[in-house]
Each structure stands twice: as C-alpha cells, then as structure tokens.
Amino acid sequence: RYAVLVDRVEQDIRAMPMSAQAAAHLGVSRRIWAVQVVRRYLDAAGRLMLISVNDHPGDRFSYTMQLQKEGRGRV
C-alpha cells in the first residue's frame, strides 16, 4: 500500500497481569493473566516502521510456529 517493504519482524511474547484498560476492552477481570505480544516491524536499514502491542486473556491465547530450512538441498 505504501511501497515500503518490511525486512524483519521482532516479536516478544510474555505473560503479565492484565491491565485495567485491556481488561475493560476485553470484558474480563483484571485478576486474570494476559499474554502480551509486542511486534516491531523494521525495514532493510533496520529502521523501526511500526510497533504493535496486543494483550490476550491467557485462556484465549494460542501460538503455533513452524520452522523450515531454506532450500531443499541435502544437509
């Protein structure tokens, strides 16, 4: 859309107490724990383009990751 390419995404995932603001928006109690996902999007020069912060109630969060080596050659 803006002709800017994302080169790298850095992601931090951590468990933490639910903030009052997040609890109100999500309709949950502040007593539950949240999983917070922070993503930083960087361009090829390493400049920060965007940060996203998402809080998820712990019982609603799932994370799946798949790793695959580059190329299909012999190791």
PDB file of N, CA, C and O in Angstrom:
ATOM      1  N   ARG A   1       0.822  -1.201   0.000  1.00  0.00           N
ATOM      2  CA  ARG A   1       0.000   0.000   0.000  1.00  0.00           C
ATOM      3  C   ARG A   1       0.865   1.263   0.000  1.00  0.00           C
ATOM      4  O   ARG A   1       0.552   2.224  -0.703  1.00  0.00           O
ATOM      5  N   TYR A   2       1.942   1.270   0.777  1.00  0.00           N
ATOM      6  CA  TYR A   2       2.800   2.450   0.879  1.00  0.00           C
ATOM      7  C   TYR A   2       4.150   2.255   0.183  1.00  0.00           C
ATOM      8  O   TYR A   2       5.039   3.098   0.301  1.00  0.00           O
ATOM      9  N   ALA A   3       4.300   1.143  -0.541  1.00  0.00           N
ATOM     10  CA  ALA A   3       5.531   0.826  -1.259  1.00  0.00           C
ATOM     11  C   ALA A   3       6.745   0.768  -0.336  1.00  0.00           C
ATOM     12  O   ALA A   3       7.856   1.098  -0.751  1.00  0.00           O
ATOM     13  N   VAL A   4       6.539   0.355   0.901  1.00  0.00           N
ATOM     14  CA  VAL A   4       7.624   0.166   1.862  1.00  0.00           C
ATOM     15  C   VAL A   4       7.620  -1.309   2.230  1.00  0.00           C
ATOM     16  O   VAL A   4       6.581  -1.869   2.580  1.00  0.00           O
ATOM     17  N   LEU A   5       8.789  -1.935   2.148  1.00  0.00           N
ATOM     18  CA  LEU A   5       8.874  -3.359   2.428  1.00  0.00           C
ATOM     19  C   LEU A   5       9.380  -3.621   3.842  1.00  0.00           C
ATOM     20  O   LEU A   5      10.347  -3.009   4.296  1.00  0.00           O
ATOM     21  N   VAL A   6       8.719  -4.525   4.515  1.00  0.00           N
ATOM     22  CA  VAL A   6       9.163  -4.971   5.833  1.00  0.00           C
ATOM     23  C   VAL A   6      10.270  -5.996   5.613  1.00  0.00           C
ATOM     24  O   VAL A   6      10.084  -6.963   4.874  1.00  0.00           O
ATOM     25  N   ASP A   7      11.402  -5.791   6.242  1.00  0.00           N
ATOM     26  CA  ASP A   7      12.535  -6.706   6.101  1.00  0.00           C
ATOM     27  C   ASP A   7      12.594  -7.702   7.252  1.00  0.00           C
ATOM     28  O   ASP A   7      12.993  -8.851   7.067  1.00  0.00           O
ATOM     29  N   ARG A   8      12.196  -7.256   8.441  1.00  0.00           N
ATOM     30  CA  ARG A   8      12.328  -8.091   9.640  1.00  0.00           C
ATOM     31  C   ARG A   8      11.217  -7.753  10.621  1.00  0.00           C
ATOM     32  O   ARG A   8      10.803  -6.601  10.742  1.00  0.00           O
ATOM     33  N   VAL A   9      10.743  -8.777  11.317  1.00  0.00           N
ATOM     34  CA  VAL A   9       9.779  -8.590  12.400  1.00  0.00           C
ATOM     35  C   VAL A   9      10.370  -9.208  13.649  1.00  0.00           C
ATOM     36  O   VAL A   9      10.751 -10.379  13.651  1.00  0.00           O
ATOM     37  N   GLU A  10      10.447  -8.424  14.713  1.00  0.00           N
ATOM     38  CA  GLU A  10      10.896  -8.921  16.011  1.00  0.00           C
ATOM     39  C   GLU A  10       9.656  -9.075  16.877  1.00  0.00           C
ATOM     40  O   GLU A  10       8.803  -8.188  16.916  1.00  0.00           O
ATOM     41  N   GLN A  11       9.559 -10.198  17.567  1.00  0.00           N
ATOM     42  CA  GLN A  11       8.355 -10.472  18.353  1.00  0.00           C
ATOM     43  C   GLN A  11       8.742 -10.903  19.758  1.00  0.00           C
ATOM     44  O   GLN A  11       9.593 -11.774  19.939  1.00  0.00           O
ATOM     45  N   ASP A  12       8.113 -10.291  20.748  1.00  0.00           N
ATOM     46  CA  ASP A  12       8.276 -10.677  22.153  1.00  0.00           C
ATOM     47  C   ASP A  12       6.920 -11.145  22.664  1.00  0.00           C
ATOM     48  O   ASP A  12       5.900 -10.495  22.436  1.00  0.00           O
ATOM     49  N   ILE A  13       6.921 -12.276  23.355  1.00  0.00           N
ATOM     50  CA  ILE A  13       5.692 -12.813  23.943  1.00  0.00           C
ATOM     51  C   ILE A  13       5.963 -13.008  25.425  1.00  0.00           C
ATOM     52  O   ILE A  13       6.947 -13.642  25.808  1.00  0.00           O
ATOM     53  N   ARG A  14       5.075 -12.455  26.266  1.00  0.00           N
ATOM     54  CA  ARG A  14       5.277 -12.617  27.704  1.00  0.00           C
ATOM     55  C   ARG A  14       3.937 -12.672  28.432  1.00  0.00           C
ATOM     56  O   ARG A  14       2.936 -12.119  27.975  1.00  0.00           O
ATOM     57  N   ALA A  15       3.947 -13.348  29.567  1.00  0.00           N
ATOM     58  CA  ALA A  15       2.778 -13.394  30.447  1.00  0.00           C
ATOM     59  C   ALA A  15       2.901 -12.255  31.438  1.00  0.00           C
ATOM     60  O   ALA A  15       3.991 -11.954  31.923  1.00  0.00           O
ATOM     61  N   MET A  16       1.770 -11.621  31.736  1.00  0.00           N
ATOM     62  CA  MET A  16       1.783 -10.492  32.662  1.00  0.00           C
ATOM     63  C   MET A  16       0.384 -10.271  33.224  1.00  0.00           C
ATOM     64  O   MET A  16      -0.590 -10.751  32.645  1.00  0.00           O
ATOM     65  N   PRO A  17       0.265  -9.559  34.334  1.00  0.00           N
ATOM     66  CA  PRO A  17      -1.062  -9.241  34.856  1.00  0.00           C
ATOM     67  C   PRO A  17      -1.839  -8.402  33.833  1.00  0.00           C
ATOM     68  O   PRO A  17      -1.262  -7.563  33.141  1.00  0.00           O
ATOM     69  N   MET A  18      -3.121  -8.634  33.750  1.00  0.00           N
ATOM     70  CA  MET A  18      -3.980  -7.897  32.833  1.00  0.00           C
ATOM     71  C   MET A  18      -4.078  -6.442  33.288  1.00  0.00           C
ATOM     72  O   MET A  18      -4.345  -6.179  34.461  1.00  0.00           O
ATOM     73  N   SER A  19      -3.868  -5.506  32.385  1.00  0.00           N
ATOM     74  CA  SER A  19      -4.008  -4.087  32.729  1.00  0.00           C
ATOM     75  C   SER A  19      -5.494  -3.730  32.832  1.00  0.00           C
ATOM     76  O   SER A  19      -6.342  -4.409  32.253  1.00  0.00           O
ATOM     77  N   ALA A  20      -5.795  -2.682  33.558  1.00  0.00           N
ATOM     78  CA  ALA A  20      -7.186  -2.245  33.713  1.00  0.00           C
ATOM     79  C   ALA A  20      -7.792  -1.883  32.357  1.00  0.00           C
ATOM     80  O   ALA A  20      -8.939  -2.231  32.075  1.00  0.00           O
ATOM     81  N   GLN A  21      -7.029  -1.188  31.524  1.00  0.00           N
ATOM     82  CA  GLN A  21      -7.534  -0.767  30.218  1.00  0.00           C
ATOM     83  C   GLN A  21      -7.820  -1.979  29.315  1.00  0.00           C
ATOM     84  O   GLN A  21      -8.866  -2.036  28.668  1.00  0.00           O
ATOM     85  N   ALA A  22      -6.903  -2.931  29.273  1.00  0.00           N
ATOM     86  CA  ALA A  22      -7.107  -4.123  28.450  1.00  0.00           C
ATOM     87  C   ALA A  22      -8.290  -4.939  28.965  1.00  0.00           C
ATOM     88  O   ALA A  22      -9.105  -5.419  28.178  1.00  0.00           O
ATOM     89  N   ALA A  23      -8.385  -5.095  30.287  1.00  0.00           N
ATOM     90  CA  ALA A  23      -9.499  -5.854  30.870  1.00  0.00           C
ATOM     91  C   ALA A  23     -10.840  -5.226  30.499  1.00  0.00           C
ATOM     92  O   ALA A  23     -11.787  -5.940  30.169  1.00  0.00           O
ATOM     93  N   ALA A  24     -10.928  -3.906  30.551  1.00  0.00           N
ATOM     94  CA  ALA A  24     -12.175  -3.220  30.205  1.00  0.00           C
ATOM     95  C   ALA A  24     -12.525  -3.447  28.737  1.00  0.00           C
ATOM     96  O   ALA A  24     -13.679  -3.725  28.414  1.00  0.00           O
ATOM     97  N   HIS A  25     -11.551  -3.334  27.857  1.00  0.00           N
ATOM     98  CA  HIS A  25     -11.802  -3.520  26.416  1.00  0.00           C
ATOM     99  C   HIS A  25     -12.171  -4.955  26.081  1.00  0.00           C
ATOM    100  O   HIS A  25     -12.982  -5.202  25.188  1.00  0.00           O
ATOM    101  N   LEU A  26     -11.573  -5.907  26.804  1.00  0.00           N
ATOM    102  CA  LEU A  26     -11.809  -7.320  26.515  1.00  0.00           C
ATOM    103  C   LEU A  26     -12.973  -7.908  27.307  1.00  0.00           C
ATOM    104  O   LEU A  26     -13.390  -9.038  27.056  1.00  0.00           O
ATOM    105  N   GLY A  27     -13.496  -7.143  28.260  1.00  0.00           N
ATOM    106  CA  GLY A  27     -14.615  -7.620  29.067  1.00  0.00           C
ATOM    107  C   GLY A  27     -14.241  -8.749  30.005  1.00  0.00           C
ATOM    108  O   GLY A  27     -15.020  -9.682  30.202  1.00  0.00           O
ATOM    109  N   VAL A  28     -13.051  -8.671  30.586  1.00  0.00           N
ATOM    110  CA  VAL A  28     -12.584  -9.705  31.506  1.00  0.00           C
ATOM    111  C   VAL A  28     -12.147  -9.075  32.824  1.00  0.00           C
ATOM    112  O   VAL A  28     -11.994  -7.858  32.928  1.00  0.00           O
ATOM    113  N   SER A  29     -11.951  -9.913  33.811  1.00  0.00           N
ATOM    114  CA  SER A  29     -11.495  -9.456  35.124  1.00  0.00           C
ATOM    115  C   SER A  29     -10.013  -9.099  35.076  1.00  0.00           C
ATOM    116  O   SER A  29      -9.245  -9.713  34.335  1.00  0.00           O
ATOM    117  N   ARG A  30      -9.620  -8.119  35.856  1.00  0.00           N
ATOM    118  CA  ARG A  30      -8.194  -7.767  35.965  1.00  0.00           C
ATOM    119  C   ARG A  30      -7.415  -8.839  36.699  1.00  0.00           C
ATOM    120  O   ARG A  30      -6.184  -8.829  36.678  1.00  0.00           O
ATOM    121  N   ARG A  31      -8.102  -9.760  37.345  1.00  0.00           N
ATOM    122  CA  ARG A  31      -7.407 -10.787  38.126  1.00  0.00           C
ATOM    123  C   ARG A  31      -6.797 -11.883  37.260  1.00  0.00           C
ATOM    124  O   ARG A  31      -5.971 -12.662  37.736  1.00  0.00           O
ATOM    125  N   ILE A  32      -7.194 -11.948  35.999  1.00  0.00           N
ATOM    126  CA  ILE A  32      -6.622 -12.988  35.145  1.00  0.00           C
ATOM    127  C   ILE A  32      -5.308 -12.502  34.537  1.00  0.00           C
ATOM    128  O   ILE A  32      -5.033 -11.302  34.502  1.00  0.00           O
ATOM    129  N   TRP A  33      -4.519 -13.430  34.067  1.00  0.00           N
ATOM    130  CA  TRP A  33      -3.253 -13.095  33.428  1.00  0.00           C
ATOM    131  C   TRP A  33      -3.464 -12.915  31.939  1.00  0.00           C
ATOM    132  O   TRP A  33      -4.351 -13.516  31.333  1.00  0.00           O
ATOM    133  N   ALA A  34      -2.629 -12.077  31.375  1.00  0.00           N
ATOM    134  CA  ALA A  34      -2.674 -11.810  29.937  1.00  0.00           C
ATOM    135  C   ALA A  34      -1.399 -12.335  29.285  1.00  0.00           C
ATOM    136  O   ALA A  34      -0.360 -12.475  29.931  1.00  0.00           O
ATOM    137  N   VAL A  35      -1.504 -12.615  28.014  1.00  0.00           N
ATOM    138  CA  VAL A  35      -0.326 -12.864  27.186  1.00  0.00           C
ATOM    139  C   VAL A  35      -0.190 -11.629  26.309  1.00  0.00           C
ATOM    140  O   VAL A  35      -1.096 -11.296  25.546  1.00  0.00           O
ATOM    141  N   GLN A  36       0.933 -10.961  26.421  1.00  0.00           N
ATOM    142  CA  GLN A  36       1.165  -9.748  25.632  1.00  0.00           C
ATOM    143  C   GLN A  36       2.142 -10.070  24.503  1.00  0.00           C
ATOM    144  O   GLN A  36       3.210 -10.642  24.724  1.00  0.00           O
ATOM    145  N   VAL A  37       1.747  -9.687  23.293  1.00  0.00           N
ATOM    146  CA  VAL A  37       2.588  -9.887  22.115  1.00  0.00           C
ATOM    147  C   VAL A  37       2.984  -8.509  21.592  1.00  0.00           C
ATOM    148  O   VAL A  37       2.131  -7.701  21.225  1.00  0.00           O
ATOM    149  N   VAL A  38       4.282  -8.259  21.565  1.00  0.00           N
ATOM    150  CA  VAL A  38       4.811  -6.991  21.034  1.00  0.00           C
ATOM    151  C   VAL A  38       5.584  -7.327  19.766  1.00  0.00           C
ATOM    152  O   VAL A  38       6.497  -8.152  19.783  1.00  0.00           O
ATOM    153  N   ARG A  39       5.208  -6.678  18.661  1.00  0.00           N
ATOM    154  CA  ARG A  39       5.901  -6.881  17.393  1.00  0.00           C
ATOM    155  C   ARG A  39       6.487  -5.557  16.922  1.00  0.00           C
ATOM    156  O   ARG A  39       5.839  -4.512  16.969  1.00  0.00           O
ATOM    157  N   ARG A  40       7.742  -5.637  16.466  1.00  0.00           N
ATOM    158  CA  ARG A  40       8.416  -4.472  15.889  1.00  0.00           C
ATOM    159  C   ARG A  40       8.737  -4.799  14.434  1.00  0.00           C
ATOM    160  O   ARG A  40       9.385  -5.804  14.138  1.00  0.00           O
ATOM    161  N   TYR A  41       8.276  -3.938  13.535  1.00  0.00           N
ATOM    162  CA  TYR A  41       8.479  -4.122  12.101  1.00  0.00           C
ATOM    163  C   TYR A  41       9.585  -3.171  11.655  1.00  0.00           C
ATOM    164  O   TYR A  41       9.512  -1.965  11.893  1.00  0.00           O
ATOM    165  N   LEU A  42      10.619  -3.731  10.999  1.00  0.00           N
ATOM    166  CA  LEU A  42      11.785  -2.942  10.596  1.00  0.00           C
ATOM    167  C   LEU A  42      12.013  -3.053   9.094  1.00  0.00           C
ATOM    168  O   LEU A  42      11.687  -4.067   8.477  1.00  0.00           O
ATOM    169  N   ASP A  43      12.577  -1.998   8.516  1.00  0.00           N
ATOM    170  CA  ASP A  43      12.912  -2.028   7.092  1.00  0.00           C
ATOM    171  C   ASP A  43      14.316  -2.599   6.906  1.00  0.00           C
ATOM    172  O   ASP A  43      14.961  -2.983   7.882  1.00  0.00           O
ATOM    173  N   ALA A  44      14.794  -2.658   5.664  1.00  0.00           N
ATOM    174  CA  ALA A  44      16.090  -3.268   5.362  1.00  0.00           C
ATOM    175  C   ALA A  44      17.258  -2.539   6.018  1.00  0.00           C
ATOM    176  O   ALA A  44      18.309  -3.140   6.240  1.00  0.00           O
ATOM    177  N   ALA A  45      17.091  -1.244   6.334  1.00  0.00           N
ATOM    178  CA  ALA A  45      18.143  -0.474   7.002  1.00  0.00           C
ATOM    179  C   ALA A  45      18.069  -0.614   8.518  1.00  0.00           C
ATOM    180  O   ALA A  45      18.864  -0.007   9.235  1.00  0.00           O
ATOM    181  N   GLY A  46      17.123  -1.410   9.011  1.00  0.00           N
ATOM    182  CA  GLY A  46      16.969  -1.597  10.453  1.00  0.00           C
ATOM    183  C   GLY A  46      16.164  -0.513  11.133  1.00  0.00           C
ATOM    184  O   GLY A  46      16.118  -0.446  12.361  1.00  0.00           O
ATOM    185  N   ARG A  47      15.520   0.348  10.331  1.00  0.00           N
ATOM    186  CA  ARG A  47      14.698   1.423  10.911  1.00  0.00           C
ATOM    187  C   ARG A  47      13.335   0.884  11.319  1.00  0.00           C
ATOM    188  O   ARG A  47      12.693   0.129  10.589  1.00  0.00           O
ATOM    189  N   LEU A  48      12.920   1.293  12.497  1.00  0.00           N
ATOM    190  CA  LEU A  48      11.621   0.897  13.020  1.00  0.00           C
ATOM    191  C   LEU A  48      10.510   1.550  12.218  1.00  0.00           C
ATOM    192  O   LEU A  48      10.492   2.769  12.049  1.00  0.00           O
ATOM    193  N   MET A  49       9.577   0.735  11.722  1.00  0.00           N
ATOM    194  CA  MET A  49       8.466   1.238  10.922  1.00  0.00           C
ATOM    195  C   MET A  49       7.163   1.274  11.727  1.00  0.00           C
ATOM    196  O   MET A  49       6.358   2.195  11.586  1.00  0.00           O
ATOM    197  N   LEU A  50       6.972   0.264  12.566  1.00  0.00           N
ATOM    198  CA  LEU A  50       5.706   0.115  13.272  1.00  0.00           C
ATOM    199  C   LEU A  50       5.908  -0.778  14.482  1.00  0.00           C
ATOM    200  O   LEU A  50       6.703  -1.717  14.449  1.00  0.00           O
ATOM    201  N   ILE A  51       5.187  -0.479  15.543  1.00  0.00           N
ATOM    202  CA  ILE A  51       5.134  -1.350  16.725  1.00  0.00           C
ATOM    203  C   ILE A  51       3.674  -1.695  16.967  1.00  0.00           C
ATOM    204  O   ILE A  51       2.808  -0.822  16.918  1.00  0.00           O
ATOM    205  N   SER A  52       3.400  -2.969  17.227  1.00  0.00           N
ATOM    206  CA  SER A  52       2.051  -3.358  17.631  1.00  0.00           C
ATOM    207  C   SER A  52       2.142  -4.052  18.988  1.00  0.00           C
ATOM    208  O   SER A  52       3.053  -4.842  19.236  1.00  0.00           O
ATOM    209  N   VAL A  53       1.187  -3.745  19.857  1.00  0.00           N
ATOM    210  CA  VAL A  53       1.110  -4.352  21.187  1.00  0.00           C
ATOM    211  C   VAL A  53      -0.287  -4.926  21.331  1.00  0.00           C
ATOM    212  O   VAL A  53      -1.279  -4.203  21.232  1.00  0.00           O
ATOM    213  N   ASN A  54      -0.360  -6.236  21.565  1.00  0.00           N
ATOM    214  CA  ASN A  54      -1.646  -6.910  21.697  1.00  0.00           C
ATOM    215  C   ASN A  54      -1.682  -7.688  22.998  1.00  0.00           C
ATOM    216  O   ASN A  54      -0.764  -8.453  23.293  1.00  0.00           O
ATOM    217  N   ASP A  55      -2.741  -7.495  23.778  1.00  0.00           N
ATOM    218  CA  ASP A  55      -2.955  -8.246  25.016  1.00  0.00           C
ATOM    219  C   ASP A  55      -4.075  -9.247  24.784  1.00  0.00           C
ATOM    220  O   ASP A  55      -5.119  -8.914  24.222  1.00  0.00           O
ATOM    221  N   HIS A  56      -3.842 -10.479  25.224  1.00  0.00           N
ATOM    222  CA  HIS A  56      -4.821 -11.556  25.073  1.00  0.00           C
ATOM    223  C   HIS A  56      -5.059 -12.190  26.435  1.00  0.00           C
ATOM    224  O   HIS A  56      -4.093 -12.467  27.145  1.00  0.00           O
ATOM    225  N   PRO A  57      -6.316 -12.431  26.831  1.00  0.00           N
ATOM    226  CA  PRO A  57      -6.541 -13.207  28.049  1.00  0.00           C
ATOM    227  C   PRO A  57      -5.833 -14.549  27.891  1.00  0.00           C
ATOM    228  O   PRO A  57      -5.903 -15.180  26.837  1.00  0.00           O
ATOM    229  N   GLY A  58      -5.159 -14.971  28.940  1.00  0.00           N
ATOM    230  CA  GLY A  58      -4.353 -16.185  28.866  1.00  0.00           C
ATOM    231  C   GLY A  58      -5.099 -17.401  28.348  1.00  0.00           C
ATOM    232  O   GLY A  58      -4.528 -18.210  27.617  1.00  0.00           O
ATOM    233  N   ASP A  59      -6.369 -17.544  28.717  1.00  0.00           N
ATOM    234  CA  ASP A  59      -7.122 -18.730  28.293  1.00  0.00           C
ATOM    235  C   ASP A  59      -7.624 -18.626  26.853  1.00  0.00           C
ATOM    236  O   ASP A  59      -8.218 -19.577  26.343  1.00  0.00           O
ATOM    237  N   ARG A  60      -7.399 -17.501  26.193  1.00  0.00           N
ATOM    238  CA  ARG A  60      -7.819 -17.328  24.795  1.00  0.00           C
ATOM    239  C   ARG A  60      -6.636 -17.276  23.839  1.00  0.00           C
ATOM    240  O   ARG A  60      -6.814 -17.014  22.650  1.00  0.00           O
ATOM    241  N   PHE A  61      -5.442 -17.520  24.338  1.00  0.00           N
ATOM    242  CA  PHE A  61      -4.246 -17.354  23.512  1.00  0.00           C
ATOM    243  C   PHE A  61      -3.687 -18.697  23.077  1.00  0.00           C
ATOM    244  O   PHE A  61      -3.604 -19.634  23.871  1.00  0.00           O
ATOM    245  N   SER A  62      -3.309 -18.782  21.829  1.00  0.00           N
ATOM    246  CA  SER A  62      -2.646 -19.955  21.292  1.00  0.00           C
ATOM    247  C   SER A  62      -1.557 -19.469  20.337  1.00  0.00           C
ATOM    248  O   SER A  62      -1.757 -18.507  19.595  1.00  0.00           O
ATOM    249  N   TYR A  63      -0.419 -20.132  20.359  1.00  0.00           N
ATOM    250  CA  TYR A  63       0.690 -19.739  19.489  1.00  0.00           C
ATOM    251  C   TYR A  63       1.216 -20.984  18.797  1.00  0.00           C
ATOM    252  O   TYR A  63       1.553 -21.970  19.452  1.00  0.00           O
ATOM    253  N   THR A  64       1.284 -20.940  17.493  1.00  0.00           N
ATOM    254  CA  THR A  64       1.803 -22.052  16.706  1.00  0.00           C
ATOM    255  C   THR A  64       2.926 -21.517  15.831  1.00  0.00           C
ATOM    256  O   THR A  64       2.799 -20.447  15.235  1.00  0.00           O
ATOM    257  N   MET A  65       4.019 -22.256  15.755  1.00  0.00           N
ATOM    258  CA  MET A  65       5.140 -21.822  14.941  1.00  0.00           C
ATOM    259  C   MET A  65       5.644 -23.010  14.136  1.00  0.00           C
ATOM    260  O   MET A  65       5.693 -24.138  14.626  1.00  0.00           O
ATOM    261  N   GLN A  66       6.014 -22.737  12.900  1.00  0.00           N
ATOM    262  CA  GLN A  66       6.587 -23.760  12.044  1.00  0.00           C
ATOM    263  C   GLN A  66       7.915 -23.237  11.511  1.00  0.00           C
ATOM    264  O   GLN A  66       7.986 -22.117  11.006  1.00  0.00           O
ATOM    265  N   LEU A  67       8.955 -24.037  11.621  1.00  0.00           N
ATOM    266  CA  LEU A  67      10.272 -23.669  11.114  1.00  0.00           C
ATOM    267  C   LEU A  67      10.630 -24.604   9.974  1.00  0.00           C
ATOM    268  O   LEU A  67      10.401 -25.812  10.040  1.00  0.00           O
ATOM    269  N   GLN A  68      11.198 -24.020   8.927  1.00  0.00           N
ATOM    270  CA  GLN A  68      11.617 -24.821   7.787  1.00  0.00           C
ATOM    271  C   GLN A  68      12.920 -24.253   7.253  1.00  0.00           C
ATOM    272  O   GLN A  68      13.055 -23.039   7.094  1.00  0.00           O
ATOM    273  N   LYS A  69      13.860 -25.109   6.980  1.00  0.00           N
ATOM    274  CA  LYS A  69      15.136 -24.622   6.472  1.00  0.00           C
ATOM    275  C   LYS A  69      14.952 -24.117   5.049  1.00  0.00           C
ATOM    276  O   LYS A  69      14.068 -24.563   4.318  1.00  0.00           O
ATOM    277  N   GLU A  70      15.813 -23.175   4.677  1.00  0.00           N
ATOM    278  CA  GLU A  70      15.769 -22.631   3.324  1.00  0.00           C
ATOM    279  C   GLU A  70      16.306 -23.658   2.351  1.00  0.00           C
ATOM    280  O   GLU A  70      17.267 -24.367   2.648  1.00  0.00           O
ATOM    281  N   GLY A  71      15.693 -23.733   1.205  1.00  0.00           N
ATOM    282  CA  GLY A  71      16.144 -24.670   0.184  1.00  0.00           C
ATOM    283  C   GLY A  71      15.771 -26.097   0.531  1.00  0.00           C
ATOM    284  O   GLY A  71      15.384 -26.398   1.660  1.00  0.00           O
ATOM    285  N   ARG A  72      15.888 -26.937  -0.420  1.00  0.00           N
ATOM    286  CA  ARG A  72      15.521 -28.352  -0.215  1.00  0.00           C
ATOM    287  C   ARG A  72      16.719 -29.269  -0.450  1.00  0.00           C
ATOM    288  O   ARG A  72      16.543 -30.472  -0.640  1.00  0.00           O
ATOM    289  N   GLY A  73      17.949 -28.713  -0.438  1.00  0.00           N
ATOM    290  CA  GLY A  73      19.152 -29.498  -0.696  1.00  0.00           C
ATOM    291  C   GLY A  73      19.494 -30.422   0.448  1.00  0.00           C
ATOM    292  O   GLY A  73      18.875 -30.378   1.511  1.00  0.00           O
ATOM    293  N   ARG A  74      20.479 -31.251   0.217  1.00  0.00           N
ATOM    294  CA  ARG A  74      20.949 -32.175   1.266  1.00  0.00           C
ATOM    295  C   ARG A  74      21.696 -31.419   2.340  1.00  0.00           C
ATOM    296  O   ARG A  74      22.328 -30.397   2.073  1.00  0.00           O
ATOM    297  N   VAL A  75      21.622 -31.917   3.535  1.00  0.00           N
ATOM    298  CA  VAL A  75      22.326 -31.308   4.676  1.00  0.00           C
ATOM    299  C   VAL A  75      23.583 -32.077   4.957  1.00  0.00           C
ATOM    300  O   VAL A  75      24.325 -31.733   5.877  1.00  0.00           O
TER     301      VAL A  75
END
